[in-house]
Amino acid sequence: KMIVADARDGMEYPMLTLDGGRDPHYRDLIAHEVGHNWFFGMVGNNETYRASLDEGFTQFLTSWAMEHLEGDTINWTTSSSKIQEMFKDERGTRDAQIFHGYYRAALMNNSDPNLNTHSDHFKDRTGYGQVYYKTATMLYNLQYVLGDSLFLESMQHYFNQWKFCHPYFNDFRSSIIQFTGVDLNWFFDQWLESGSDIDYGIQSFKRRDEGSYEIEIVRKGEMQMPIALTVTTKDGDQLEYWIPNTY
């Protein structure tokens, strides 16, 4: 049972959420505060000591819910006139919920928070914002590395293993690695214990001979991640390449 009470802002309590605002903002607020009933509510992690396990995991659920409700894009402007309707701000749902916040901090060189740290140790409000955005970005990248089904199964395993048990990040890391049987220490070391950013680009593209091309990819950031590369030919054919981060 969930009680949703109208208020000026959002706050979560077990089986009770305070939500307010205008369309479409109140929808993601409801999704977020309801999501807290899993993280932190039933898992029981401590937001003061490790806020990312609380807010970041819930922000991931928020984006997931909004993609289900809104689709891939969302109109982020409250239209009260025909003029506003003409200039409505449509964004990618996942971008609006998560990625823009992570990008902004990275461009401001403020994405350095060690997520595995106490809430008081973040430098400022923007840094603390990565509790939400960097953590949720990490979870989407974990899904990218593991694939959809294995990721969802491993997250359900973590929840069932640690509900009502007050876990920390090392418990989450061990739970995922234990269930998947995949050595993901390289992944968690980068996302949880460092301020490294993902930044890959196309360095060069040149034709070698008939039907043969060479693409050089450069890693500008410190974080190493596997790359799924799609090349689209002039005929519309798509060629898929998977580049492991050990290559």
N, C-alpha and C positions, 0 to 999 in steps of 0.2 A: 504494500500500500504506500502511495506517495501523495503527500499534500503539497500543492504548489500555491504559495501565497503571493499576491501582488505586492510589490514593494518598490522603492526607488532604485534599488540596486540588487545585486545577486549575492546570496550566501547559502552555504550548504549546511544541513544538519541531517542526522539519520532520519530518513523517511519524511523529511520536511525541507523544502527549498523556498527561499525568498527570491523572487524574480520581478523584474520590471523593465520598462523601456518600450520602444515602438518597433513596429515591423520594419525590417526583418530581424533587428538586433535581439529582440526578446527570445527568439527561437533558439539561437545558439546559447543564450544565457540559461534557458531552461535545460537544454541538452547538457550543458556543462555542469550545472548544479545537481541535476539528477545523476550524472555520471559519477559524481563524488560518492555516491552511495556504494560504489564498487571500490574506487580509489579515492579517498582513504577508508570509507565507511566499513566495508567488510574485510578488506585486507588489513586495515589498522595501522598503517605506517604513520610515523610522526612527522607532521609537516614542518615543525620547527627545526628538527634535526636534518631532514632530507626532504625539502619541499618538492623536488622534482618528481619523486615517487607519487606524490599527491596531485599537484597541479599539472605536471607535464603529462602524466598518463591520462588524466581527465581531459586535457586539451586534445589529445589524440582521439579520445572517444567523441569529443565535441565535433571535430572535423569529420569523423566517420559518420556521425549522425546527420550532420548538415549535408553531406554528399548524398545521403539517402533521401533527405527531405527536399533538397534544392537541385540536385544534379551536379554537374561539373562546374556550373557557373551560378553566381548569385548576384542579384541586384542589390547593391549596398547603399543605395540612396532612397530615402523615404520620399516618395513622390506626392507632393501636395498641390502641384500645378502642372499644366501641360508643358511649361518650360522645363521644369525639373524632370519630367518624364522624357523629354527629348534628350537631355544630357545625363541620363541615369548612368551610374557607375557600376558596370558589370565586371566582376572579377572572377577568376578561378576560385572555386569554393575552398580548395585546399590552400591556395595562395593566401586568401583572405584570412583564413583561420590560423595558419601556422607559418608558411614559408616567408611571407613578407616580414614578419617579426624577426625571423632568424637572419634573413638577408640584411635587414636594416642594421642589426647589431654587428654583423660581419663587416659591412661597409664602414661602420663607425669604429672599427677595431675594438668593439666592445662585446665580442662573442667569446671572451676568454674565460668565463666562469667555469671553474671545476664543478660540475653538477653534483658530484659526490661530496657535498660540503654543507655546513650549517647555514641556515637562512640568513644569519647576521653577517656572514662573510662576503656577501656580494657587495660590489663597490657602490652601486647606485641603482636607481629604479630600472634603467635600461638593462643593466646587468642581471638584475633579478628577473626581468622579463624572460630571460632565457630558460628559467625554470619551466616556463610554459612552452616556449617555441623551440628551443634547442632540443629539449627532451622529446617533444612530439616529432620533430624532424628525425631524431635518432631512431624512434620506433618505426617511422616510415622507411628509413634506410635498412633497419633490421628486417622488415618485411621484404624489401627489395633483395636483400642478400639471401634470405631463407626461402622465399617464395610464399605465396598467399596461404596455402593450406598448412604448411609446417609452422609458419609464423603464428597463425591463429591457434593451432593446437598447443604450441609451446607457451603462448600467453595464457590459455586456459589452464595449462598445467601449473604455471606460476601462481595463478589466482587460487586454484584449489589446494595447492601445496602450502600456501602462506596465508590464507584467509584467517583472520583473528590471531595472527602470530607476530605482528609488528616487524616486518622485514626491513632490511636495509639494501643498498644497491648491490653489495656483495652477494646477498641472498638471491636477488633477481638474476645477477650474472650466472651464478652457479646453477640456478634452476633451469635457465634457458640452455646452457651448455650441457647439463645433465640429460635433459629431455631430447635435445636434437642430436646429441653425439657429435656436434661440430665444434672444433676449436675456434671460439669467437673472442678469445682474449685480445687479439689485435684490434677487433672492433670496439670492444668496451673500453680498452685502454685509451683509445683516441677520443671517443665520445664522452666518456665520464671523467677522465683524469687529466685532460689537456684542453687547451684553448685552440686547437687546430681547426682550420676551416676546410671545407671541400671547395676546390676551385680548379677545374680542368678546362682546357680550351684547345681549339684547333690551331696548331702552330703553322702547318703548311698543308697544301693539297696540290699534288702535281701528277701529271700523266707520265707514266714510264714507257709504255708502248701501247699497241692496239689492244684495247680492252683491259688494260692494267693501270691502276692508279695507286698512288702512295699517299696515305694520310698520316701526318705526324701529330700526335696528341701530346700536349705538355701539361704537366701537373704544376700549377702555380701555387696552390695551397700546400700546407704541410700534411693534411690528412690523405691517407691512401685508401681508396675504395675501388672495388671492381667496377668496370664500365660496361654497360649494355649500349652498343653503338649500332644505330640503324642508318644505313646508306640507301637513299632513294635514287634510282636511276631516272634518266629522262623518259623512259618508257613507263615509269610508275612502279617498277618492281622494287621491292624492299629487301635488302640484304642485311641479315642480323649477325652481329659479331659480339662475342662475350670475351672481355679482356680481364683476366683475374688480376687482383692487386699484387700478386707475386711476379707478374710478368716483367 
